Amino acid sequence: MRIFTFIAVFITAMSSFAQEQQAGYYITENGNRVEGYFKTTDFTNFSLLEFKEKNENSFSKLNKGDVSEYGVGVEYRFVKKTFKLDNSKLLNKRRLTSDYEPEWETVTDFLNMLVEGKAELYTYSTTKGGEYFLYAIPTEDIELQQFIYKDYMRSHTKIAQNTTYIQQIVDDLMCENGTVINYRAVDYDKDDLINVFEHYNLCNNVESITYTNNTGKGYEMKFSVFAGIYNTSYAVTDTRPESETKNFISPGVGAEVALVFPSEKWEVFMRAEFESISSETTGKYVRSYNTEVGDYKIKATILNFYPGVRYNFKSEKRYKLFADVAAGLNIPISGDIKFTRSILIDSGVYGSETYEYNLNAATSANIGIGYTYNKKYSVVLRYETGKNLGGTSNNYKVKLSRIGLNFMYTF
């Protein structure tokens, strides 16, 4: 089908735009700035970095001891710093202690700058402790320090959190003009903290530079399940008598697999759905000497396949808006449609005949506008154009279209 060809061409074209090298720089320990190109990779892992100057033909490894800073446009900026880190923050909660206070160790390493401005936000990751966030406000003599968030055992069975980072935000990052941010709702995560720093810099009339950390990311797969409720329109046309349009409520359930591009703006997906329909509509054809009445009952389960493309709009904090479009292949897997035609005359019913017909596969278009919270919970308004389950070779059309809501959970 044309849609599958389109999806394949789309993926190939997008992949071809992926650059094998990125313009960037590094600064030596002596303060010399070297311009050139990085080979596209995971820029958060220094051991993977390969660099070549503009007049060089080949890439070579960088020596960590010789570099004090490196960066790629407004994608990444890494700065070597010496800082204190809480080494008690473990991923394995079974090894937590009852100690509320951090256990500090001094570390010298590269920090990933997330926001640059009057206030600076950094992140640092380790295999032992996961992701840490640090900050500094040089103009206010607030030196580099870690936002404190620590799990600990309050009792033998209960895990509690030291959330001192909230008080740090209140003490150091509240605007002098009284502008309020709901700091109690700030989670210890990248998006929420970036929002705090952008807000602080803005209210101090300083423009933020926010590093997106997108270049070098790979493609990701995500899996979702959903349930839908629809207002479905049903009619039988191109026959005699044509029916009225009947609206009824129909359910659907399904699953989706999506390929997310590194920018996280574009996705291509395949969605499969079981749709259940059951309805009845009637029509009349009036002659001068009698009336022909048609009764059309449909009951079926339809398997729908939707290959499509999705665009995610710029995310603020933990939510995002998106829009998608897909082609639909609609395959009835059970059920049929029953036509009952009756002739009415003044004295009553003159004759009546009932026919049963199999339903045929059809195509449609599907459009969605949705909202996602915390990358897991989505609600989508969907509209599907008319699909003719009567087939193209018959002298009648069984038309169904629908609009409704999908409730989706992403693993």
Beta strands, then each sheet from edge to edge (+ up, - down):
strand 1: 21-28
strand 2: 33-39
strand 3: 50-53
strand 4: 60-61
strand 5: 67-72
strand 6: 76-86
strand 7: 104-116
strand 8: 120-126
strand 9: 130-137
strand 10: 142-146
strand 11: 150-153
strand 12: 159-162
strand 13: 209-210
strand 14: 220-237
strand 15: 246-260
strand 16: 266-286
strand 17: 291-312
strand 18: 319-345
strand 19: 348-358
strand 20: 362-373
strand 21: 377-388
strand 22: 397-410
sheet 1: 4+ 3- 2+ 1- 5+ 6- 7+ 8- 9+ 10-
sheet 2: 4+ 3- 2+ 1- 5+ 6- 7+ 13-
sheet 3: 11+ 12-
sheet 4: 19+ 18- 17+ 16- 15+ 14- 22+ 21- 20+
end
